[in-house]
């Protein structure tokens, strides 16, 4: 059943390929005129050259991004100059050194407080 349909389509495609259709000159003129209207027009005012700082600011992402980078830099500097005690332990463990913590001195008199008597 599909064979006659395939032959019909093949004959229609062959007929369409044999026709040589050229667009009219009027159509081409209208298409090119429409394309000229869609093109962006050059501005008559030349933009001033941006300064180094303006280009740097726009490269970072503007003021919101620059404030985030500044906050991260200040936090990193603060943590780097005055690290918490936990960081010392982490670094010691990462480098293979061990540290020990003794609570015996802190609770030396604890057993006397807990005695009944």
Phi, psi and omega in degrees: 000330181281342182298314179295324179295320179294320179293323179295314179296318180298319180292323177293319178293320178297320179295319180292325179290331184285337180281135179254099184256123177246138177290151181286160179294326178297317179296315179297322179295316179294321179295316180292324177293320178294322179294322178295325179291330182280343181290142178291141180272145177287135180281146181277342180265125179275139181284141177290146180291129182288146180285171180300317183291324177294319178293321178295317180297317179289331177291327178285325180129012178096185183297319179299317180291322180294324178292324176294318178295321179295316179297319179294322178294317179294318178296319178295321177294318180295314179293326180289323182277325180231075183289147175292163182297331181297326181296322178299319179294319179297316181294319179297319178292323180292328181271358177096358178275147178248148176236149178234147180239130181242126178260005184295316182295324182290329183246038184298320182263013184293324183290331179288327181289328185273353180285137175273142175156000000 
